[in-house]
């Protein structure tokens, strides 16, 4: 159990840098997630992410990390797909699964779909300026 705890601390600690370091950090985390969870994880990532500030790289990594954590805890999916794409003036992250999703009643909430879902998703949305 101590090894598992130490591993979680190390996994939560990476400080992703720009370009290839972020790509390597994302690949390593996705591979480790698949191994630890047993969830088949596909990753689509450009060879060069282009220039990214440290804040953007960190937000991308932390959002991916929180998304995979939620997928593992709540979705019931046996697969995950991660896609990071560079656009002309933006970068996008998409994490998809084949699980059961957020209940329709939560999605239809007048306060919006992320209210009441915990601090992880709301924190990611706030951190990304959404």
C-alpha positions in Angstrom: 0.0 0.0 0.0 2.8 2.4 0.7 4.1 2.0 -2.8 0.7 2.8 -4.2 0.5 5.9 -2.1 4.0 7.1 -3.1 3.1 6.4 -6.7 0.0 8.6 -6.4 2.1 11.4 -5.0 4.6 11.2 -7.8 1.8 11.0 -10.4 0.1 14.1 -9.1 3.3 16.1 -8.9 4.6 16.5 -12.5 5.1 20.1 -13.4 4.6 20.0 -17.2 6.7 22.3 -19.2 6.3 23.5 -22.8 6.3 21.7 -26.1 8.0 18.3 -26.0 8.1 18.1 -22.2 4.4 18.6 -22.1 3.9 16.0 -24.8 6.1 13.5 -22.9 4.4 14.2 -19.6 1.0 13.7 -21.2 2.1 10.4 -22.9 3.6 9.1 -19.6 0.6 10.0 -17.6 -1.8 8.4 -20.2 0.3 5.2 -20.3 0.4 5.1 -16.5 -3.3 5.7 -16.2 -4.1 2.9 -18.6 -1.8 0.5 -16.7 -3.1 1.4 -13.2 -6.8 1.6 -14.2 -7.1 -1.2 -16.8 -8.9 1.3 -19.0 -7.7 1.2 -22.6 -6.5 4.7 -23.3 -5.8 6.1 -26.8 -3.9 9.4 -27.2 -3.8 11.7 -30.2 -1.2 14.4 -29.8 0.7 16.5 -32.4 4.4 16.1 -32.7 4.9 19.8 -31.9 2.4 21.6 -29.7 4.0 25.0 -30.6 4.7 27.7 -28.1 2.8 27.3 -24.8 3.1 29.4 -21.7 3.7 27.5 -18.5 0.2 28.3 -17.3 -1.4 26.9 -20.4 0.7 23.7 -20.3 -0.2 23.2 -16.6 -3.9 23.9 -17.2 -4.0 21.4 -20.0 -2.2 18.7 -18.0 -4.3 19.3 -14.8 -7.6 19.3 -16.8 -6.6 16.0 -18.5 -5.6 14.5 -15.1 -8.9 15.5 -13.5 -10.9 14.3 -16.5 -9.2 10.9 -16.4 -9.7 10.7 -12.6 -13.5 11.4 -13.0 -13.7 9.0 -15.9 -12.2 6.2 -13.8 -14.3 7.0 -10.7 -17.7 7.7 -12.3 -18.2 6.7 -15.9 -17.9 2.9 -15.9 -16.1 3.1 -19.2 -13.5 0.6 -20.3 -12.0 3.0 -22.8 -10.7 6.6 -22.8 -9.6 8.8 -25.7 -7.5 11.9 -25.2 -7.0 14.4 -28.0 -4.9 17.5 -27.8 -5.0 19.6 -30.9 -3.3 22.8 -31.9 -5.4 25.3 -33.8 -4.4 28.6 -35.4 -4.9 30.7 -32.2 -5.9 28.1 -29.6 -5.2 24.6 -28.2 -7.9 22.1 -27.3 -8.2 19.1 -25.1 -10.9 16.5 -25.5 -11.2 13.5 -23.2 -13.9 11.0 -24.3 -15.2 7.7 -22.9 -18.0 5.2 -23.5 -19.4 5.4 -20.0 -22.8 6.4 -18.8 -22.2 10.2 -18.5 -23.6 12.8 -16.3 -27.3 12.3 -15.4 -29.7 14.4 -17.6 -31.1 16.1 -14.5 -27.7 17.5 -13.6 -27.1 18.6 -17.2 -30.4 20.4 -17.2 -29.7 22.3 -14.0 -30.6 26.0 -14.2 -27.2 26.7 -12.6 -25.4 24.9 -15.4 -24.0 21.3 -15.7 -20.9 21.7 -13.5 -22.6 23.1 -10.4 -22.8 20.5 -7.6 -20.4 18.1 -9.3 -17.5 18.7 -6.9 -14.5 21.0 -7.0 -12.4 19.2 -9.6 -14.4 20.0 -12.8 -15.4 23.5 -11.5 -11.8 24.2 -10.6 -10.6 23.2 -14.1 -13.3 25.4 -15.7 -12.4 28.3 -13.5 -8.6 27.8 -14.1 -9.1 27.8 -17.9 -11.2 30.9 -17.9 -14.4 29.1 -18.9 
